[in-house]
Amino acid sequence: MRTTLTIDDDVAARLKRLSRGRSLKKVTNHALRLGLHAMQSEQREAPYATGPRDGKPRILNLDSVAEVLAENERDHWRWNTA
């Protein structure tokens, strides 16, 4: 397929440096394939998400320092005694 692209100067310079005797067409197509593959791989990754362990919030009131510290102690005990 023939088409006309306007390539930014910095991109054209990088393509020319990478060409090493190969045609600009081949280098550009290779770069586009690599970029498209990377873009598709990004889309396939599932978004990372976390949620409450039992469906209820772990700390009801973040303004309560005592409650936050108590929850932290419970977690520390659970993980270090298992």
PDB file with SEQRES, HELIX, SHEET and CRYST1 records, atoms N, CA, C and O in Angstrom:
SEQRES   1 A   82  MET ARG THR THR LEU THR ILE ASP ASP ASP VAL ALA ALA          
SEQRES   2 A   82  ARG LEU LYS ARG LEU SER ARG GLY ARG SER LEU LYS LYS          
SEQRES   3 A   82  VAL THR ASN HIS ALA LEU ARG LEU GLY LEU HIS ALA MET          
SEQRES   4 A   82  GLN SER GLU GLN ARG GLU ALA PRO TYR ALA THR GLY PRO          
SEQRES   5 A   82  ARG ASP GLY LYS PRO ARG ILE LEU ASN LEU ASP SER VAL          
SEQRES   6 A   82  ALA GLU VAL LEU ALA GLU ASN GLU ARG ASP HIS TRP ARG          
SEQRES   7 A   82  TRP ASN THR ALA                                              
HELIX    1 AA1 ASP A    9  SER A   19  1                                  11    
HELIX    2 AA2 LEU A   24  ARG A   44  1                                  21    
HELIX    3 AA3 VAL A   65  THR A   81  1                                  17    
CRYST1    1.000    1.000    1.000  90.00  90.00  90.00 P 1           1          
ATOM      1  N   MET A   1       0.850  -1.171   0.000  1.00  0.00           N  
ATOM      2  CA  MET A   1       0.000   0.000   0.000  1.00  0.00           C  
ATOM      3  C   MET A   1       0.896   1.235   0.000  1.00  0.00           C  
ATOM      4  O   MET A   1       1.873   1.300   0.747  1.00  0.00           O  
ATOM      5  N   ARG A   2       0.574   2.172  -0.805  1.00  0.00           N  
ATOM      6  CA  ARG A   2       1.320   3.427  -0.843  1.00  0.00           C  
ATOM      7  C   ARG A   2       0.532   4.484  -0.085  1.00  0.00           C  
ATOM      8  O   ARG A   2      -0.686   4.603  -0.216  1.00  0.00           O  
ATOM      9  N   THR A   3       1.263   5.235   0.701  1.00  0.00           N  
ATOM     10  CA  THR A   3       0.650   6.349   1.415  1.00  0.00           C  
ATOM     11  C   THR A   3       1.726   7.382   1.671  1.00  0.00           C  
ATOM     12  O   THR A   3       2.915   7.089   1.555  1.00  0.00           O  
ATOM     13  N   THR A   4       1.318   8.577   2.014  1.00  0.00           N  
ATOM     14  CA  THR A   4       2.268   9.642   2.322  1.00  0.00           C  
ATOM     15  C   THR A   4       2.185   9.942   3.805  1.00  0.00           C  
ATOM     16  O   THR A   4       1.107  10.209   4.336  1.00  0.00           O  
ATOM     17  N   LEU A   5       3.329   9.898   4.469  1.00  0.00           N  
ATOM     18  CA  LEU A   5       3.409  10.206   5.888  1.00  0.00           C  
ATOM     19  C   LEU A   5       4.319  11.397   6.098  1.00  0.00           C  
ATOM     20  O   LEU A   5       5.319  11.555   5.397  1.00  0.00           O  
ATOM     21  N   THR A   6       3.980  12.220   7.042  1.00  0.00           N  
ATOM     22  CA  THR A   6       4.872  13.288   7.449  1.00  0.00           C  
ATOM     23  C   THR A   6       5.522  12.836   8.750  1.00  0.00           C  
ATOM     24  O   THR A   6       4.853  12.684   9.772  1.00  0.00           O  
ATOM     25  N   ILE A   7       6.819  12.626   8.698  1.00  0.00           N  
ATOM     26  CA  ILE A   7       7.564  12.122   9.849  1.00  0.00           C  
ATOM     27  C   ILE A   7       8.316  13.286  10.478  1.00  0.00           C  
ATOM     28  O   ILE A   7       8.969  14.067   9.785  1.00  0.00           O  
ATOM     29  N   ASP A   8       8.218  13.392  11.784  1.00  0.00           N  
ATOM     30  CA  ASP A   8       8.940  14.446  12.502  1.00  0.00           C  
ATOM     31  C   ASP A   8      10.438  14.307  12.274  1.00  0.00           C  
ATOM     32  O   ASP A   8      10.946  13.202  12.080  1.00  0.00           O  
ATOM     33  N   ASP A   9      11.141  15.435  12.297  1.00  0.00           N  
ATOM     34  CA  ASP A   9      12.577  15.440  12.009  1.00  0.00           C  
ATOM     35  C   ASP A   9      13.368  14.515  12.928  1.00  0.00           C  
ATOM     36  O   ASP A   9      14.263  13.805  12.469  1.00  0.00           O  
ATOM     37  N   ASP A  10      13.047  14.517  14.224  1.00  0.00           N  
ATOM     38  CA  ASP A  10      13.803  13.679  15.161  1.00  0.00           C  
ATOM     39  C   ASP A  10      13.577  12.188  14.882  1.00  0.00           C  
ATOM     40  O   ASP A  10      14.491  11.378  15.031  1.00  0.00           O  
ATOM     41  N   VAL A  11      12.360  11.837  14.477  1.00  0.00           N  
ATOM     42  CA  VAL A  11      12.052  10.443  14.153  1.00  0.00           C  
ATOM     43  C   VAL A  11      12.769  10.043  12.868  1.00  0.00           C  
ATOM     44  O   VAL A  11      13.319   8.945  12.783  1.00  0.00           O  
ATOM     45  N   ALA A  12      12.769  10.914  11.879  1.00  0.00           N  
ATOM     46  CA  ALA A  12      13.456  10.633  10.610  1.00  0.00           C  
ATOM     47  C   ALA A  12      14.954  10.444  10.842  1.00  0.00           C  
ATOM     48  O   ALA A  12      15.568   9.564  10.238  1.00  0.00           O  
ATOM     49  N   ALA A  13      15.537  11.256  11.704  1.00  0.00           N  
ATOM     50  CA  ALA A  13      16.965  11.138  11.996  1.00  0.00           C  
ATOM     51  C   ALA A  13      17.269   9.796  12.668  1.00  0.00           C  
ATOM     52  O   ALA A  13      18.267   9.151  12.346  1.00  0.00           O  
ATOM     53  N   ARG A  14      16.416   9.380  13.593  1.00  0.00           N  
ATOM     54  CA  ARG A  14      16.614   8.082  14.254  1.00  0.00           C  
ATOM     55  C   ARG A  14      16.473   6.932  13.266  1.00  0.00           C  
ATOM     56  O   ARG A  14      17.244   5.973  13.308  1.00  0.00           O  
ATOM     57  N   LEU A  15      15.486   7.027  12.376  1.00  0.00           N  
ATOM     58  CA  LEU A  15      15.307   5.982  11.365  1.00  0.00           C  
ATOM     59  C   LEU A  15      16.536   5.901  10.454  1.00  0.00           C  
ATOM     60  O   LEU A  15      16.983   4.807  10.110  1.00  0.00           O  
ATOM     61  N   LYS A  16      17.073   7.044  10.070  1.00  0.00           N  
ATOM     62  CA  LYS A  16      18.251   7.052   9.202  1.00  0.00           C  
ATOM     63  C   LYS A  16      19.457   6.452   9.923  1.00  0.00           C  
ATOM     64  O   LYS A  16      20.236   5.716   9.318  1.00  0.00           O  
ATOM     65  N   ARG A  17      19.615   6.763  11.218  1.00  0.00           N  
ATOM     66  CA  ARG A  17      20.732   6.194  11.984  1.00  0.00           C  
ATOM     67  C   ARG A  17      20.604   4.678  12.097  1.00  0.00           C  
ATOM     68  O   ARG A  17      21.599   3.955  12.053  1.00  0.00           O  
ATOM     69  N   LEU A  18      19.365   4.206  12.244  1.00  0.00           N  
ATOM     70  CA  LEU A  18      19.125   2.770  12.384  1.00  0.00           C  
ATOM     71  C   LEU A  18      19.210   2.013  11.059  1.00  0.00           C  
ATOM     72  O   LEU A  18      19.333   0.788  11.058  1.00  0.00           O  
ATOM     73  N   SER A  19      19.149   2.711   9.956  1.00  0.00           N  
ATOM     74  CA  SER A  19      19.039   2.037   8.659  1.00  0.00           C  
ATOM     75  C   SER A  19      20.271   1.200   8.327  1.00  0.00           C  
ATOM     76  O   SER A  19      20.117   0.083   7.834  1.00  0.00           O  
ATOM     77  N   ARG A  20      21.463   1.680   8.569  1.00  0.00           N  
ATOM     78  CA  ARG A  20      22.704   0.932   8.314  1.00  0.00           C  
ATOM     79  C   ARG A  20      22.672   0.226   6.951  1.00  0.00           C  
ATOM     80  O   ARG A  20      22.883  -0.983   6.859  1.00  0.00           O  
ATOM     81  N   GLY A  21      22.412   0.983   5.933  1.00  0.00           N  
ATOM     82  CA  GLY A  21      22.427   0.436   4.582  1.00  0.00           C  
ATOM     83  C   GLY A  21      21.113  -0.160   4.110  1.00  0.00           C  
ATOM     84  O   GLY A  21      20.961  -0.453   2.924  1.00  0.00           O  
ATOM     85  N   ARG A  22      20.169  -0.343   5.009  1.00  0.00           N  
ATOM     86  CA  ARG A  22      18.859  -0.865   4.600  1.00  0.00           C  
ATOM     87  C   ARG A  22      18.000   0.296   4.116  1.00  0.00           C  
ATOM     88  O   ARG A  22      18.275   1.458   4.415  1.00  0.00           O  
ATOM     89  N   SER A  23      16.974  -0.033   3.378  1.00  0.00           N  
ATOM     90  CA  SER A  23      16.113   1.023   2.847  1.00  0.00           C  
ATOM     91  C   SER A  23      15.277   1.644   3.964  1.00  0.00           C  
ATOM     92  O   SER A  23      14.951   0.985   4.951  1.00  0.00           O  
ATOM     93  N   LEU A  24      14.940   2.904   3.797  1.00  0.00           N  
ATOM     94  CA  LEU A  24      14.109   3.608   4.771  1.00  0.00           C  
ATOM     95  C   LEU A  24      12.756   2.913   4.904  1.00  0.00           C  
ATOM     96  O   LEU A  24      12.177   2.874   5.989  1.00  0.00           O  
ATOM     97  N   LYS A  25      12.261   2.370   3.805  1.00  0.00           N  
ATOM     98  CA  LYS A  25      10.988   1.649   3.820  1.00  0.00           C  
ATOM     99  C   LYS A  25      11.055   0.455   4.772  1.00  0.00           C  
ATOM    100  O   LYS A  25      10.163   0.271   5.600  1.00  0.00           O  
ATOM    101  N   LYS A  26      12.106  -0.354   4.659  1.00  0.00           N  
ATOM    102  CA  LYS A  26      12.222  -1.541   5.512  1.00  0.00           C  
ATOM    103  C   LYS A  26      12.376  -1.167   6.980  1.00  0.00           C  
ATOM    104  O   LYS A  26      11.753  -1.775   7.851  1.00  0.00           O  
ATOM    105  N   VAL A  27      13.200  -0.175   7.251  1.00  0.00           N  
ATOM    106  CA  VAL A  27      13.428   0.232   8.637  1.00  0.00           C  
ATOM    107  C   VAL A  27      12.148   0.807   9.241  1.00  0.00           C  
ATOM    108  O   VAL A  27      11.819   0.516  10.391  1.00  0.00           O  
ATOM    109  N   THR A  28      11.432   1.615   8.477  1.00  0.00           N  
ATOM    110  CA  THR A  28      10.192   2.219   8.960  1.00  0.00           C  
ATOM    111  C   THR A  28       9.134   1.151   9.221  1.00  0.00           C  
ATOM    112  O   THR A  28       8.463   1.194  10.252  1.00  0.00           O  
ATOM    113  N   ASN A  29       8.974   0.200   8.312  1.00  0.00           N  
ATOM    114  CA  ASN A  29       8.000  -0.873   8.512  1.00  0.00           C  
ATOM    115  C   ASN A  29       8.346  -1.716   9.734  1.00  0.00           C  
ATOM    116  O   ASN A  29       7.459  -2.108  10.492  1.00  0.00           O  
ATOM    117  N   HIS A  30       9.638  -1.996   9.926  1.00  0.00           N  
ATOM    118  CA  HIS A  30      10.058  -2.770  11.088  1.00  0.00           C  
ATOM    119  C   HIS A  30       9.744  -2.006  12.384  1.00  0.00           C  
ATOM    120  O   HIS A  30       9.232  -2.584  13.342  1.00  0.00           O  
ATOM    121  N   ALA A  31      10.050  -0.728  12.402  1.00  0.00           N  
ATOM    122  CA  ALA A  31       9.778   0.101  13.587  1.00  0.00           C  
ATOM    123  C   ALA A  31       8.277   0.173  13.875  1.00  0.00           C  
ATOM    124  O   ALA A  31       7.858   0.105  15.030  1.00  0.00           O  
ATOM    125  N   LEU A  32       7.484   0.308  12.836  1.00  0.00           N  
ATOM    126  CA  LEU A  32       6.029   0.349  13.020  1.00  0.00           C  
ATOM    127  C   LEU A  32       5.502  -0.978  13.556  1.00  0.00           C  
ATOM    128  O   LEU A  32       4.639  -0.989  14.434  1.00  0.00           O  
ATOM    129  N   ARG A  33       6.009  -2.095  13.040  1.00  0.00           N  
ATOM    130  CA  ARG A  33       5.565  -3.397  13.539  1.00  0.00           C  
ATOM    131  C   ARG A  33       5.899  -3.558  15.024  1.00  0.00           C  
ATOM    132  O   ARG A  33       5.067  -4.013  15.809  1.00  0.00           O  
ATOM    133  N   LEU A  34       7.129  -3.178  15.403  1.00  0.00           N  
ATOM    134  CA  LEU A  34       7.515  -3.271  16.816  1.00  0.00           C  
ATOM    135  C   LEU A  34       6.625  -2.386  17.689  1.00  0.00           C  
ATOM    136  O   LEU A  34       6.181  -2.801  18.759  1.00  0.00           O  
ATOM    137  N   GLY A  35       6.371  -1.178  17.225  1.00  0.00           N  
ATOM    138  CA  GLY A  35       5.527  -0.254  17.988  1.00  0.00           C  
ATOM    139  C   GLY A  35       4.097  -0.744  18.107  1.00  0.00           C  
ATOM    140  O   GLY A  35       3.495  -0.644  19.176  1.00  0.00           O  
ATOM    141  N   LEU A  36       3.548  -1.268  17.031  1.00  0.00           N  
ATOM    142  CA  LEU A  36       2.178  -1.784  17.061  1.00  0.00           C  
ATOM    143  C   LEU A  36       2.072  -2.991  17.985  1.00  0.00           C  
ATOM    144  O   LEU A  36       1.094  -3.134  18.719  1.00  0.00           O  
ATOM    145  N   HIS A  37       3.078  -3.854  17.948  1.00  0.00           N  
ATOM    146  CA  HIS A  37       3.080  -5.015  18.829  1.00  0.00           C  
ATOM    147  C   HIS A  37       3.103  -4.567  20.298  1.00  0.00           C  
ATOM    148  O   HIS A  37       2.371  -5.106  21.128  1.00  0.00           O  
ATOM    149  N   ALA A  38       3.938  -3.589  20.607  1.00  0.00           N  
ATOM    150  CA  ALA A  38       4.015  -3.080  21.981  1.00  0.00           C  
ATOM    151  C   ALA A  38       2.689  -2.449  22.404  1.00  0.00           C  
ATOM    152  O   ALA A  38       2.254  -2.628  23.541  1.00  0.00           O  
ATOM    153  N   MET A  39       2.057  -1.725  21.512  1.00  0.00           N  
ATOM    154  CA  MET A  39       0.774  -1.088  21.835  1.00  0.00           C  
ATOM    155  C   MET A  39      -0.307  -2.129  22.087  1.00  0.00           C  
ATOM    156  O   MET A  39      -1.118  -1.966  22.999  1.00  0.00           O  
ATOM    157  N   GLN A  40      -0.330  -3.189  21.298  1.00  0.00           N  
ATOM    158  CA  GLN A  40      -1.327  -4.243  21.487  1.00  0.00           C  
ATOM    159  C   GLN A  40      -1.075  -5.003  22.782  1.00  0.00           C  
ATOM    160  O   GLN A  40      -2.023  -5.394  23.463  1.00  0.00           O  
ATOM    161  N   SER A  41       0.186  -5.216  23.128  1.00  0.00           N  
ATOM    162  CA  SER A  41       0.517  -5.905  24.372  1.00  0.00           C  
ATOM    163  C   SER A  41       0.040  -5.111  25.578  1.00  0.00           C  
ATOM    164  O   SER A  41      -0.445  -5.691  26.549  1.00  0.00           O  
ATOM    165  N   GLU A  42       0.175  -3.789  25.525  1.00  0.00           N  
ATOM    166  CA  GLU A  42      -0.292  -2.928  26.616  1.00  0.00           C  
ATOM    167  C   GLU A  42      -1.794  -3.066  26.806  1.00  0.00           C  
ATOM    168  O   GLU A  42      -2.269  -3.073  27.942  1.00  0.00           O  
ATOM    169  N   GLN A  43      -2.546  -3.175  25.728  1.00  0.00           N  
ATOM    170  CA  GLN A  43      -4.000  -3.254  25.809  1.00  0.00           C  
ATOM    171  C   GLN A  43      -4.467  -4.579  26.380  1.00  0.00           C  
ATOM    172  O   GLN A  43      -5.527  -4.640  27.002  1.00  0.00           O  
ATOM    173  N   ARG A  44      -3.686  -5.656  26.179  1.00  0.00           N  
ATOM    174  CA  ARG A  44      -4.097  -6.976  26.640  1.00  0.00           C  
ATOM    175  C   ARG A  44      -3.943  -7.158  28.143  1.00  0.00           C  
ATOM    176  O   ARG A  44      -4.629  -7.986  28.743  1.00  0.00           O  
ATOM    177  N   GLU A  45      -3.046  -6.390  28.755  1.00  0.00           N  
ATOM    178  CA  GLU A  45      -2.818  -6.559  30.185  1.00  0.00           C  
ATOM    179  C   GLU A  45      -4.063  -6.161  30.966  1.00  0.00           C  
ATOM    180  O   GLU A  45      -4.647  -5.102  30.735  1.00  0.00           O  
ATOM    181  N   ALA A  46      -4.452  -7.016  31.881  1.00  0.00           N  
ATOM    182  CA  ALA A  46      -5.614  -6.717  32.710  1.00  0.00           C  
ATOM    183  C   ALA A  46      -5.246  -5.605  33.693  1.00  0.00           C  
ATOM    184  O   ALA A  46      -4.141  -5.594  34.236  1.00  0.00           O  
ATOM    185  N   PRO A  47      -6.152  -4.690  33.918  1.00  0.00           N  
ATOM    186  CA  PRO A  47      -5.846  -3.640  34.881  1.00  0.00           C  
ATOM    187  C   PRO A  47      -5.684  -4.218  36.282  1.00  0.00           C  
ATOM    188  O   PRO A  47      -6.409  -5.130  36.680  1.00  0.00           O  
ATOM    189  N   TYR A  48      -4.738  -3.683  37.008  1.00  0.00           N  
ATOM    190  CA  TYR A  48      -4.479  -4.151  38.365  1.00  0.00           C  
ATOM    191  C   TYR A  48      -5.472  -3.485  39.305  1.00  0.00           C  
ATOM    192  O   TYR A  48      -5.631  -2.264  39.296  1.00  0.00           O  
ATOM    193  N   ALA A  49      -6.128  -4.287  40.105  1.00  0.00           N  
ATOM    194  CA  ALA A  49      -7.101  -3.736  41.043  1.00  0.00           C  
ATOM    195  C   ALA A  49      -7.074  -4.553  42.323  1.00  0.00           C  
ATOM    196  O   ALA A  49      -6.814  -5.756  42.304  1.00  0.00           O  
ATOM    197  N   THR A  50      -7.337  -3.903  43.403  1.00  0.00           N  
ATOM    198  CA  THR A  50      -7.451  -4.592  44.682  1.00  0.00           C  
ATOM    199  C   THR A  50      -8.787  -4.231  45.306  1.00  0.00           C  
ATOM    200  O   THR A  50      -9.411  -3.236  44.938  1.00  0.00           O  
ATOM    201  N   GLY A  51      -9.204  -5.026  46.225  1.00  0.00           N  
ATOM    202  CA  GLY A  51     -10.458  -4.762  46.911  1.00  0.00           C  
ATOM    203  C   GLY A  51     -10.393  -5.303  48.320  1.00  0.00           C  
ATOM    204  O   GLY A  51      -9.421  -5.962  48.688  1.00  0.00           O  
ATOM    205  N   PRO A  52     -11.397  -5.040  49.102  1.00  0.00           N  
ATOM    206  CA  PRO A  52     -11.427  -5.566  50.465  1.00  0.00           C  
ATOM    207  C   PRO A  52     -11.427  -7.091  50.451  1.00  0.00           C  
ATOM    208  O   PRO A  52     -11.969  -7.707  49.534  1.00  0.00           O  
ATOM    209  N   ARG A  53     -10.830  -7.689  51.451  1.00  0.00           N  
ATOM    210  CA  ARG A  53     -10.731  -9.143  51.498  1.00  0.00           C  
ATOM    211  C   ARG A  53     -12.077  -9.811  51.717  1.00  0.00           C  
ATOM    212  O   ARG A  53     -12.360 -10.833  51.091  1.00  0.00           O  
ATOM    213  N   ASP A  54     -12.905  -9.267  52.579  1.00  0.00           N  
ATOM    214  CA  ASP A  54     -14.175  -9.918  52.883  1.00  0.00           C  
ATOM    215  C   ASP A  54     -15.375  -9.074  52.445  1.00  0.00           C  
ATOM    216  O   ASP A  54     -16.505  -9.319  52.868  1.00  0.00           O  
ATOM    217  N   GLY A  55     -15.118  -8.091  51.606  1.00  0.00           N  
ATOM    218  CA  GLY A  55     -16.204  -7.251  51.123  1.00  0.00           C  
ATOM    219  C   GLY A  55     -16.535  -6.079  52.031  1.00  0.00           C  
ATOM    220  O   GLY A  55     -17.345  -5.224  51.674  1.00  0.00           O  
ATOM    221  N   LYS A  56     -15.917  -6.035  53.199  1.00  0.00           N  
ATOM    222  CA  LYS A  56     -16.139  -4.924  54.113  1.00  0.00           C  
ATOM    223  C   LYS A  56     -14.862  -4.102  54.203  1.00  0.00           C  
ATOM    224  O   LYS A  56     -13.767  -4.643  54.044  1.00  0.00           O  
ATOM    225  N   PRO A  57     -14.984  -2.825  54.450  1.00  0.00           N  
ATOM    226  CA  PRO A  57     -13.778  -2.029  54.608  1.00  0.00           C  
ATOM    227  C   PRO A  57     -12.979  -2.499  55.823  1.00  0.00           C  
ATOM    228  O   PRO A  57     -13.553  -2.859  56.850  1.00  0.00           O  
ATOM    229  N   ARG A  58     -11.662  -2.492  55.700  1.00  0.00           N  
ATOM    230  CA  ARG A  58     -10.816  -2.954  56.798  1.00  0.00           C  
ATOM    231  C   ARG A  58     -10.803  -1.950  57.942  1.00  0.00           C  
ATOM    232  O   ARG A  58     -10.841  -2.348  59.106  1.00  0.00           O  
ATOM    233  N   ILE A  59     -10.750  -0.681  57.640  1.00  0.00           N  
ATOM    234  CA  ILE A  59     -10.698   0.357  58.666  1.00  0.00           C  
ATOM    235  C   ILE A  59     -11.900   1.264  58.446  1.00  0.00           C  
ATOM    236  O   ILE A  59     -12.054   1.858  57.379  1.00  0.00           O  
ATOM    237  N   LEU A  60     -12.722   1.362  59.431  1.00  0.00           N  
ATOM    238  CA  LEU A  60     -13.939   2.153  59.276  1.00  0.00           C  
ATOM    239  C   LEU A  60     -13.669   3.643  59.341  1.00  0.00           C  
ATOM    240  O   LEU A  60     -14.335   4.423  58.660  1.00  0.00           O  
ATOM    241  N   ASN A  61     -12.694   4.053  60.157  1.00  0.00           N  
ATOM    242  CA  ASN A  61     -12.473   5.473  60.369  1.00  0.00           C  
ATOM    243  C   ASN A  61     -10.976   5.759  60.324  1.00  0.00           C  
ATOM    244  O   ASN A  61     -10.254   5.473  61.279  1.00  0.00           O  
ATOM    245  N   LEU A  62     -10.520   6.317  59.225  1.00  0.00           N  
ATOM    246  CA  LEU A  62      -9.099   6.625  59.102  1.00  0.00           C  
ATOM    247  C   LEU A  62      -8.678   7.777  60.004  1.00  0.00           C  
ATOM    248  O   LEU A  62      -7.484   7.996  60.211  1.00  0.00           O  
ATOM    249  N   ASP A  63      -9.637   8.509  60.539  1.00  0.00           N  
ATOM    250  CA  ASP A  63      -9.309   9.586  61.461  1.00  0.00           C  
ATOM    251  C   ASP A  63      -8.949   9.048  62.839  1.00  0.00           C  
ATOM    252  O   ASP A  63      -8.398   9.777  63.664  1.00  0.00           O  
ATOM    253  N   SER A  64      -9.248   7.803  63.091  1.00  0.00           N  
ATOM    254  CA  SER A  64      -8.961   7.199  64.385  1.00  0.00           C  
ATOM    255  C   SER A  64      -7.590   6.521  64.334  1.00  0.00           C  
ATOM    256  O   SER A  64      -7.454   5.427  63.787  1.00  0.00           O  
ATOM    257  N   VAL A  65      -6.591   7.168  64.900  1.00  0.00           N  
ATOM    258  CA  VAL A  65      -5.239   6.629  64.903  1.00  0.00           C  
ATOM    259  C   VAL A  65      -5.203   5.290  65.628  1.00  0.00           C  
ATOM    260  O   VAL A  65      -4.509   4.367  65.198  1.00  0.00           O  
ATOM    261  N   ALA A  66      -5.934   5.182  66.705  1.00  0.00           N  
ATOM    262  CA  ALA A  66      -5.946   3.941  67.476  1.00  0.00           C  
ATOM    263  C   ALA A  66      -6.474   2.779  66.631  1.00  0.00           C  
ATOM    264  O   ALA A  66      -5.938   1.673  66.693  1.00  0.00           O  
ATOM    265  N   GLU A  67      -7.517   3.025  65.847  1.00  0.00           N  
ATOM    266  CA  GLU A  67      -8.082   1.974  65.007  1.00  0.00           C  
ATOM    267  C   GLU A  67      -7.097   1.557  63.911  1.00  0.00           C  
ATOM    268  O   GLU A  67      -6.963   0.368  63.619  1.00  0.00           O  
ATOM    269  N   VAL A  68      -6.421   2.511  63.315  1.00  0.00           N  
ATOM    270  CA  VAL A  68      -5.434   2.221  62.281  1.00  0.00           C  
ATOM    271  C   VAL A  68      -4.293   1.391  62.871  1.00  0.00           C  
ATOM    272  O   VAL A  68      -3.878   0.400  62.270  1.00  0.00           O  
ATOM    273  N   LEU A  69      -3.789   1.780  64.028  1.00  0.00           N  
ATOM    274  CA  LEU A  69      -2.701   1.041  64.670  1.00  0.00           C  
ATOM    275  C   LEU A  69      -3.140  -0.371  65.071  1.00  0.00           C  
ATOM    276  O   LEU A  69      -2.377  -1.326  64.930  1.00  0.00           O  
ATOM    277  N   ALA A  70      -4.355  -0.497  65.565  1.00  0.00           N  
ATOM    278  CA  ALA A  70      -4.860  -1.813  65.956  1.00  0.00           C  
ATOM    279  C   ALA A  70      -4.967  -2.730  64.745  1.00  0.00           C  
ATOM    280  O   ALA A  70      -4.606  -3.904  64.832  1.00  0.00           O  
ATOM    281  N   GLU A  71      -5.446  -2.229  63.639  1.00  0.00           N  
ATOM    282  CA  GLU A  71      -5.549  -3.028  62.419  1.00  0.00           C  
ATOM    283  C   GLU A  71      -4.161  -3.446  61.941  1.00  0.00           C  
ATOM    284  O   GLU A  71      -3.962  -4.582  61.511  1.00  0.00           O  
ATOM    285  N   ASN A  72      -3.210  -2.528  62.018  1.00  0.00           N  
ATOM    286  CA  ASN A  72      -1.846  -2.836  61.622  1.00  0.00           C  
ATOM    287  C   ASN A  72      -1.265  -3.951  62.498  1.00  0.00           C  
ATOM    288  O   ASN A  72      -0.595  -4.853  61.996  1.00  0.00           O  
ATOM    289  N   GLU A  73      -1.521  -3.887  63.793  1.00  0.00           N  
ATOM    290  CA  GLU A  73      -1.045  -4.927  64.705  1.00  0.00           C  
ATOM    291  C   GLU A  73      -1.684  -6.281  64.384  1.00  0.00           C  
ATOM    292  O   GLU A  73      -1.004  -7.307  64.422  1.00  0.00           O  
ATOM    293  N   ARG A  74      -2.987  -6.293  64.068  1.00  0.00           N  
ATOM    294  CA  ARG A  74      -3.664  -7.543  63.707  1.00  0.00           C  
ATOM    295  C   ARG A  74      -3.030  -8.140  62.447  1.00  0.00           C  
ATOM    296  O   ARG A  74      -2.788  -9.346  62.387  1.00  0.00           O  
ATOM    297  N   ASP A  75      -2.760  -7.301  61.445  1.00  0.00           N  
ATOM    298  CA  ASP A  75      -2.121  -7.777  60.214  1.00  0.00           C  
ATOM    299  C   ASP A  75      -0.734  -8.319  60.500  1.00  0.00           C  
ATOM    300  O   ASP A  75      -0.362  -9.379  59.997  1.00  0.00           O  
ATOM    301  N   HIS A  76       0.022  -7.606  61.294  1.00  0.00           N  
ATOM    302  CA  HIS A  76       1.381  -8.037  61.630  1.00  0.00           C  
ATOM    303  C   HIS A  76       1.332  -9.403  62.310  1.00  0.00           C  
ATOM    304  O   HIS A  76       2.128 -10.286  61.989  1.00  0.00           O  
ATOM    305  N   TRP A  77       0.422  -9.576  63.227  1.00  0.00           N  
ATOM    306  CA  TRP A  77       0.304 -10.833  63.951  1.00  0.00           C  
ATOM    307  C   TRP A  77      -0.105 -11.971  63.002  1.00  0.00           C  
ATOM    308  O   TRP A  77       0.447 -13.070  63.062  1.00  0.00           O  
ATOM    309  N   ARG A  78      -1.099 -11.682  62.109  1.00  0.00           N  
ATOM    310  CA  ARG A  78      -1.575 -12.701  61.161  1.00  0.00           C  
ATOM    311  C   ARG A  78      -0.463 -13.186  60.244  1.00  0.00           C  
ATOM    312  O   ARG A  78      -0.325 -14.389  60.022  1.00  0.00           O  
ATOM    313  N   TRP A  79       0.334 -12.260  59.707  1.00  0.00           N  
ATOM    314  CA  TRP A  79       1.363 -12.610  58.729  1.00  0.00           C  
ATOM    315  C   TRP A  79       2.593 -13.237  59.394  1.00  0.00           C  
ATOM    316  O   TRP A  79       3.275 -14.051  58.772  1.00  0.00           O  
ATOM    317  N   ASN A  80       2.878 -12.880  60.616  1.00  0.00           N  
ATOM    318  CA  ASN A  80       4.103 -13.370  61.251  1.00  0.00           C  
ATOM    319  C   ASN A  80       3.905 -14.618  62.088  1.00  0.00           C  
ATOM    320  O   ASN A  80       4.879 -15.166  62.603  1.00  0.00           O  
ATOM    321  N   THR A  81       2.687 -15.077  62.238  1.00  0.00           N  
ATOM    322  CA  THR A  81       2.440 -16.297  63.021  1.00  0.00           C  
ATOM    323  C   THR A  81       1.933 -17.441  62.137  1.00  0.00           C  
ATOM    324  O   THR A  81       1.715 -18.554  62.616  1.00  0.00           O  
ATOM    325  N   ALA A  82       1.753 -17.165  60.881  1.00  0.00           N  
ATOM    326  CA  ALA A  82       1.213 -18.199  59.972  1.00  0.00           C  
ATOM    327  C   ALA A  82       2.276 -19.200  59.597  1.00  0.00           C  
ATOM    328  O   ALA A  82       2.005 -20.136  58.845  1.00  0.00           O  
TER     329      ALA A  82                                                      
END                                                                             
